[in-house]
Amino acid sequence: MQLLPRDLFEKLEFDKVLELLERECLGELGRAAVRCLQPISRLGSIEKRLEEASEFKRTIEQNDRFPIAVYSDVSEELKMLEVEGYVLPEDGLRNINIQLRSIRDIFHFFYTSRRETYSTLYSIIRKTSFEEGLIEAIEKV
């Protein structure tokens, strides 16, 4: 049994919101993720997303620049690295290094009291570690 009208998303202009959001994405992976977005109905999830948006907005308002940048999709390069004996082309290695530097900058952003100030944003990466030696190893090549 469906309680919502079939045309609810059109009436709410959800598709237009997604179009606007997609234009703001900095890479194709982000645009693809936006195209897959569906409305959330669980209150806890809604509150968490609102808090993430609020904290990110606060970084802008307080000129506390969150280190986010345009990026390329390196999934093919990463997949090919699993092939034994594969030699990654120089531009593929460069793209991976650019990604690693961006990720490093995000981790560095949270090295200070920002972990508490932007705790909801920090929770996205809290359980992840970053190996800085990867950048050094790539730059030696």
Helices and strands as residue ranges (DSSP letters): H 8-11, H 14-24, H 28-35, H 43-61, H 75-81, H 90-109, H 114-117, H 119-125, H 133-140
